[in-house]
């Protein structure tokens, strides 16, 4: 069996790849947001309260993409 | 002469009121969206549409609210020596659990015949966007002092 046949034998829904992609971006984004917050709090612990709020807003926007991306499972057949 | 050990100040971060306010407003707006979405869903897709709109809005508001709620929960451990570890453990652990739960729910609800997938999707999107708008408005209107968590040394007393 040559390689082309093996590749052609793969089956499933290509949209599944999209759900995976929808999770990668926000995961990286949340990682950056949280990492930078740790840096900020380490530099200025007295700003922890403000930085937490900014971190929360950042996480909310980043994860919104993931939610909508994964929820497309409902409309993409 | 040894000075009495200073009283430990309350180290709860000042973000709590903002997050609490955002959660309350988020719940309120979600209620409005559930009503509007439920009516629209009922008009366009009957009872299935009504149920789908309610489920979708509930999913959106719960999953968007978990971040703020987990920060509020984590801040209860502010006096702990390992607060930073506990904080990020709870917040990021909550995030991970939330996504696993969301994917499981999506898979389970996908084939439910008592739901209308399109209405469900649209109400999730509406709920997510409304939640973001509420978050931004609450933060923009909040007044947090700079250097709010600083601990000032106690003033000397004459005795």
Contacts between the chains, C-beta under 8 A, distances in Angstrom:
chain1	res1	chain2	res2	distance
A	19	B	103	7.9
A	23	B	99	7.1
A	30	B	92	7.7
A	30	B	95	6.6
A	34	B	88	6.5
A	34	B	91	7.6
A	34	B	92	6.5
A	38	B	84	7.2
A	38	B	88	7.2
A	41	B	84	7.2
A	45	B	149	6.9
A	46	B	147	4.7
A	46	B	148	7.1
A	46	B	149	4.8
A	46	B	150	3.9
A	47	B	146	7.3
A	47	B	147	6.7
A	47	B	148	7.8
A	47	B	149	7.1
A	48	B	13	4.8
A	48	B	15	7.8
A	48	B	149	5.2
A	49	B	13	3.9
A	49	B	14	3.3
A	49	B	15	4.4
A	49	B	16	8.0
A	49	B	144	6.4
A	49	B	148	5.1
A	49	B	149	5.3
A	50	B	14	7.5
A	50	B	15	7.3
A	50	B	144	5.4
A	50	B	146	7.2
A	50	B	148	6.8
A	52	B	13	5.6
A	52	B	15	4.0
A	52	B	19	7.9
A	52	B	71	6.0
A	52	B	75	7.8
A	53	B	15	4.7
A	53	B	18	5.2
A	53	B	19	7.2
A	53	B	139	5.9
A	53	B	142	7.3
A	53	B	144	6.9
A	56	B	15	7.5
A	56	B	19	6.6
A	56	B	67	5.9
A	56	B	68	5.9
A	56	B	71	5.8
A	56	B	135	7.6
A	57	B	135	5.9
A	57	B	136	6.9
A	57	B	139	5.7
A	59	B	67	5.3
A	59	B	95	7.2
A	60	B	64	6.4
A	60	B	67	6.1
A	60	B	131	7.2
A	60	B	132	6.0
A	60	B	135	5.2
A	61	B	132	6.3
A	63	B	64	7.6
A	63	B	67	7.1
A	63	B	95	7.2
A	64	B	64	7.4
A	64	B	128	5.0
A	64	B	129	7.5
A	64	B	131	7.8
A	64	B	132	5.7
A	66	B	99	6.9
A	67	B	60	7.2
A	67	B	63	6.3
A	67	B	64	7.5
A	67	B	102	7.0
A	67	B	124	6.9
A	67	B	128	5.3
A	68	B	124	7.4
A	68	B	125	5.7
A	68	B	128	6.2
A	70	B	99	7.8
A	70	B	102	6.3
A	70	B	103	6.2
A	70	B	106	6.1
A	71	B	106	6.7
A	71	B	120	7.9
A	71	B	121	5.5
A	71	B	124	4.7
A	71	B	125	7.1
A	72	B	121	7.0
A	73	B	106	5.1
A	73	B	107	7.7
A	73	B	110	6.3
A	74	B	106	7.0
A	74	B	109	7.8
A	74	B	110	6.6
A	74	B	117	4.0
A	74	B	118	7.3
A	74	B	120	5.4
A	74	B	121	4.3
A	74	B	124	7.9
A	75	B	117	6.1
A	75	B	118	6.0
A	75	B	121	4.9
